[in-house]
């Protein structure tokens, strides 16, 4: 099938398919005599696997690692478990961060229980106070999450 047919069959933009090829996530297809890309069912299956990984929030590097392991069916899956365990930890951290953000927004929203003129909006005043406090406070430590797969 041509790239447009693969794109339609998998609901994936053509540019994304080409990008996955360049990044080594999708094997390069055979070419026709007129140099058209010719994809097979294995490309559609691998593209579905990649999209499933993206849907789970995995990085492209993690998906690439999983694809390499998938090509070694007799290997021990401990490394796969470790990669997923790390991703679960990362998601847990993001949930905690998002929960804190939700609480902060709820506290701001509680400051403006009724509609008033903007000059007296509790949300805007609260955000201004927080911005002023942040401007005078020492910078917080960087929360860097590399999210790199093991091995």
C-alpha positions, -999 to 999 in steps of 0.1 A, spaced: 0 0 0 11 36 -6 18 60 23 -15 77 18 -33 44 22 -13 35 53 -21 69 67 -58 64 60 -58 28 73 -41 38 106 -55 73 111 -19 86 111 -8 117 93 16 111 64 42 135 79 41 114 112 47 82 92 77 98 75 90 111 108 87 76 124 107 62 95 134 89 99 136 82 136 140 45 131 106 35 147 92 23 115 113 3 90 118 18 56 94 4 31 103 -12 -2 101 11 -32 83 5 -64 98 10 -98 85 45 -98 101 50 -63 68 50 -44 69 37 -9 53 3 -7 40 -6 28 29 -40 40 7 -52 69 37 -54 92 41 -16 88 4 -10 98 9 -34 128 41 -16 139 25 18 134 -5 6 156 21 -5 183 38 29 181 5 47 184 -5 25 214 27 34 231 22 71 225 -14 67 239 2 53 270 24 84 273 56 66 264 83 87 248 95 78 213 128 66 227 110 43 251 89 30 222 120 24 201 135 5 230 103 -16 233 104 -23 196 140 -36 199 130 -59 227 100 -71 207 124 -83 181 140 -106 207 111 -129 217 133 -153 237 149 -126 258 139 -120 294 112 -93 298 127 -79 330 140 -48 312 105 -42 297 90 -44 332 117 -19 345 109 5 317 71 3 324 77 6 362 97 38 356 70 51 334 44 43 361 66 62 387 68 92 363 30 92 359 26 90 397 48 121 400 28 139 373 -4 130 391 9 145 423 20 177 405 -14 180 387 -32 174 420 -12 202 437 -20 224 407 -57 215 410 -57 224 447 -40 257 439 -66 265 412 -94 256 436 -81 279 463 -79 307 437 -114 299 426 -127 300 462 -114 336 464 -140 347 439 -173 330 449 -195 356 432 -193 377 401 -179 411 407 -162 437 387 -127 427 376 -111 453 398 -123 432 428 -117 397 413 -103 374 440 -87 352 414 -68 380 397 -57 394 431 -46 360 443 -26 354 411 -10 388 415 -1 381 451 14 347 441 34 363 413 48 389 437 58 363 462 74 342 435 93 372 422 109 378 456 114 341 467 146 322 458 142 300 427 129 265 435 150 235 426 146 223 391 123 193 388 139 176 358 126 143 346 148 128 320 124 99 315 150 78 298 146 41 295 169 17 312 196 -2 293 
